[in-house]
Amino acid sequence: MAEAASNHPQNEKPHYTSQERQTLALEMIADELLLICGQLEIIAARGAKVRSRASEPPLNDASEVPHESENGIIRGAIETFSVGPYRYTNLEDARAQLRRSHRSTQREIQHLLNRKLG
């Protein structure tokens, strides 16, 4: 149908048949319905997030954290420790990584000094 429109001068409107106009109108309606459907999915997803957040109790204090829900799911907070790009749930593991990092850094410094002096 684009060919039919390109054969006409710019100031002259293309003459479509009744069936072509119906087809164009239905295609436009289908495109609009797809856009509306996509927007409705986004709105529904946002609503589900809001509803799920509203059903969760606030976690302001450790004493307020429920220990068990009605479904038998236990909720708890996990403390993490970071050493560089690594994350640990055990403090001793994090300390060990820190010691390894320091030893590695000291070896690298010693290696650079030896290269520069040697």
C-alpha positions in Angstrom: 0.0 0.0 0.0 3.0 2.3 0.4 3.5 2.0 -3.3 0.1 3.4 -4.0 0.8 6.4 -1.8 4.2 7.1 -3.4 2.6 7.3 -6.9 0.5 10.3 -6.0 1.8 13.9 -5.9 2.3 15.2 -2.4 -0.7 17.6 -2.4 -3.1 14.9 -3.7 -4.5 12.4 -1.2 -4.2 8.7 -2.1 -7.5 7.1 -3.1 -7.9 3.8 -1.2 -10.6 1.3 -1.8 -13.1 0.6 0.9 -11.4 -2.7 1.8 -7.9 -1.0 2.0 -9.3 1.7 4.3 -10.9 -1.0 6.5 -7.6 -3.0 6.6 -5.6 0.2 7.5 -8.1 1.0 10.3 -8.0 -2.5 11.7 -4.2 -2.5 11.6 -4.1 0.8 13.5 -6.6 -0.5 16.0 -4.5 -3.7 16.5 -1.3 -1.6 17.0 -3.1 0.6 19.6 -4.4 -2.5 21.4 -0.9 -3.9 21.6 0.3 -0.6 23.1 -2.5 -0.6 25.6 -1.9 -4.2 26.5 1.8 -3.5 27.2 0.9 -0.5 29.4 -1.6 -2.6 31.3 1.1 -5.3 31.9 3.4 -2.6 33.3 0.7 -1.2 35.6 -0.2 -4.7 36.8 3.4 -5.5 37.6 3.8 -2.3 39.6 0.6 -3.0 41.4 1.8 -6.5 42.4 5.0 -5.0 43.7 3.1 -2.5 45.8 0.7 -5.2 47.1 3.6 -7.5 48.1 5.5 -4.7 49.9 2.3 -3.7 51.7 1.8 -7.2 53.0 5.4 -7.4 54.5 6.0 -6.0 57.9 8.5 -3.2 58.2 12.0 -4.3 59.3 12.9 -1.4 61.6 13.9 -3.4 64.5 15.2 -7.0 64.8 12.5 -7.7 67.5 9.8 -6.8 64.9 11.0 -9.4 62.4 8.6 -12.4 62.3 10.3 -15.7 63.0 7.9 -17.8 61.0 5.1 -17.0 58.6 1.9 -19.0 58.3 3.4 -21.0 55.5 6.3 -22.2 57.5 8.9 -20.0 55.9 11.5 -18.6 58.3 12.6 -15.1 57.6 16.0 -13.8 58.8 18.6 -11.2 58.1 22.0 -12.2 56.9 25.0 -10.1 57.9 27.7 -9.8 55.2 31.3 -8.7 55.3 33.0 -7.2 52.2 36.7 -7.5 51.4 37.4 -5.9 48.1 35.1 -7.5 45.5 34.4 -10.5 47.8 31.5 -11.0 50.1 31.4 -13.2 53.2 28.7 -14.2 55.7 31.4 -15.4 58.2 33.6 -12.7 59.8 36.6 -15.2 60.2 36.5 -15.9 56.4 36.5 -12.1 55.7 39.5 -11.7 58.1 41.4 -14.5 56.3 40.7 -12.8 53.0 42.0 -9.5 54.3 45.2 -11.3 55.5 45.6 -12.9 52.1 45.1 -9.5 50.4 47.8 -7.9 52.6 50.3 -10.7 52.0 49.6 -10.5 48.3 50.0 -6.7 48.3 53.3 -7.0 50.3 54.6 -9.6 47.8 53.7 -7.3 44.9 55.5 -4.3 46.5 58.6 -6.5 47.2 58.6 -7.7 43.6 58.4 -4.2 42.2 61.2 -3.0 44.5 63.4 -5.9 43.5 62.8 -5.1 39.8 63.5 -1.5 40.3 66.7 -2.1 42.3 67.9 -5.0 40.2 
